[in-house]
Amino acid sequence: MLRVVLDPAAPLRTEQLWVTAVNAVLSRQQDTGTVYRVDDRAEAGRGEVREEEQRRLLAKFALDSERVIHRSERLDIYRRLAQGLLERGRAVADGDRLRLKTPEAPVTFDDAIRGAQSVPPEMIADTVLIDADGNPSADLASAVDDMLDAVTLAVVPDRSLTAAARQEHIRRQLDYDAPVTWLHLPPLETDGGMTDVLELLEAGYLPDAILNALLSLGVQPPETVFTLPDAVAWYTPQALSDAPVRLDADHLRALNRAHLHRMDDKALSALYGFADAEIGRLVKLYLDEAPTLKELDARIRPFFAPKPCDGAWGEAMRRLSGAIATMPVLRTWPEAQAYLTDRTGLTGPALEKPLRRLLTGTESGPPLEAIYPHIQSYITEVARCPH
């Protein structure tokens, strides 16, 4: 069994998503389950509760779990076990707190990346069990939860090395000797704006691309572009180093572009209210300059909005709009171009510039010859001037 701990008072961070994704890969490799724990021990005083948002976001990444445990449901168990340690002389009352006695020897445990670990007693001397407010500590809750849920592998961020030793110490004092292997992921650094998962989605990054970037950290995948199910076949956490890794914005943009290219054309068009593969192909024409959904939106929405037929090219745009309104079905761009020249007398840049504004709502982009086949069925809707 593996486990993921969610903090309901915090937004979903990319580090937490990385931990959760690695858990998902390993649980599928081992054909075991993953339990999600909501750390709501002291929910009332910890600000906004964001559990629903976190679980909704994880569902977008296909990382939701049917087994969810709320720590608030286990408060009596934590307190009863802590009291038992006090009665057996293994814990001491320290003012308003209850803490475990300092171990007499180093606490050892196995880490999947770093190997055998040994943490000296002085580094875990202050292992709190119950805090001054009467709440069980995170270390006590995690240690007990791992016992109750028969966890065999704990995937955690790098900063939790000492916490792992404290939790091992707690379990051993509770006479629980089933081994737990730890996997401390390397330290994660991020480019600006890359820490909040919701913000990444709102910026137009696909869930598959975000997971692709995270599961590439610290390893050498056999292919650059992959999905989480692909990673199940080859992901080996033991290949990770303990050197810091970086979630790079340029790399994520490149991966997002690649995943959009791989996306079914009709499915891509649905993001813009269509069920037409041609619109999906139109979107893909802009991927070199706009590799996120948000940037693509700024290119595609103007196609289907009325154009401001004013300014230096206004008169030519109105003439072209009128000609297009009566244009027969012309399958190729040379045919359409010849028809419009014949009807308006416009040629060269005098045709190209107002026609681009009329069709795309912008003054730059892919060649009209490449665009036309994908909007041919919508040409009269696209080439609109306001009345």
Secondary structure, DSSP 4 states (H G I P E B T S, - for coil): -EEEEE-TTSPPBHHHHHHHHHHHHHHHHHT--EEEEE--TTGGGS----HHHHHHHHHHTT---S-EEEGGGGHHHHHHHHHHHHHTTSEEEETTEEEEPPPSS-EEEEETTTEEEEE-GGGGTT-EEE-TTSPBPHHHHHHHHHHHTT--EEEE-GGGHHHHHHHHHHHHHTT-----EEEEPPPEEE-TT-SBHHHHHHTT--HHHHHHHHHTTTS--SSSS--HHHHTTT--GGG--SS-EEE-HHHHHHHHHHHHHHS-HHHHHHTTT---HHHHHHHHHTTTT--SHHHHHHHHGGGGS-----GGGHHHHHHHHHHHHT-----SHHHHHHHHHHHH---HHHHHHHHHHHHHSSS-SS-HHHHHHHHGGGHHHHS----
